Structure formats: structure tokens, C-alpha cells
């Protein structure tokens, strides 16, 4: 069963959108390599002074291998954002009988 991975860090969401526009080829390259590594779904979300990545991966190990391989690319982007230390959490789907969407 797949896992949801959340990666949260302190940063300005507007600055991330600006950086993504300015370095779209770098962001697209990361996305393409994530897809090759097995990512099922991916989104960025922002709130007041916080950024969160929400991904679905086949398993935690697939994400961990990808992230380790991309550290040399992701690290400088995080530095440009003056990002705080990321908090990575893996979530498993709970069977509660009330699912809606994501079919």
C-alpha cells in the first residue's frame, strides 16, 4: 500500500512560487526524476510562513532514495528560500469506511 509523505518547513510561500517561476527548468527536472523514482502524486501548499509538500509514494524507501539522490539539487533551493529544517512524516491510510475522492 502506498504512503503519503509530508515535508514541512518554515519559508515564505510567495518566495517559493517566485523561485519556481525563475528556475522552472530546475523544478521540472526534479519533478521528472521524482516520477522516474516512483512518485504517484505531488503538490506544494503554503500558509503563513510555512511550506508543505504532500506526495504519494509507493513506500517510504522510494522517497528516501529519491531525496538522498536529489540533495545536491534541493539543498541550494532550500538555502535560497532561507528555509528551516524540513520535517518529514510518512502517513499510512487508515480504513475508516468514509473515504471520499482520490479514487
Rosetta blueprint (number, residue, H / E / L):
1 X L
2 X L
3 X E
4 X E
5 X E
6 X E
7 X E
8 X E
9 X E
10 X E
11 X L
12 X L
13 X H
14 X H
15 X H
16 X H
17 X H
18 X H
19 X H
20 X H
21 X H
22 X H
23 X L
24 X H
25 X H
26 X H
27 X H
28 X H
29 X H
30 X H
31 X H
32 X H
33 X H
34 X H
35 X H
36 X H
37 X H
38 X L
39 X L
40 X L
41 X E
42 X E
43 X E
44 X E
45 X E
46 X E
47 X E
48 X L
49 X L
50 X E
51 X E
52 X E
53 X E
54 X E
55 X E
56 X E
57 X E
58 X L
59 X L
60 X H
61 X H
62 X H
63 X H
64 X H
65 X H
66 X H
67 X H
68 X H
69 X H
70 X H
71 X H
72 X H
73 X H
74 X H
75 X H
76 X H
77 X H
78 X H
79 X H
80 X H
81 X L
82 X L
83 X L
84 X L
85 X L
86 X L
87 X E
88 X E
89 X E
90 X E
91 X E
92 X L
93 X L
94 X L
95 X L
96 X L
97 X L
98 X L
99 X L
100 X L
101 X L
102 X L
103 X L
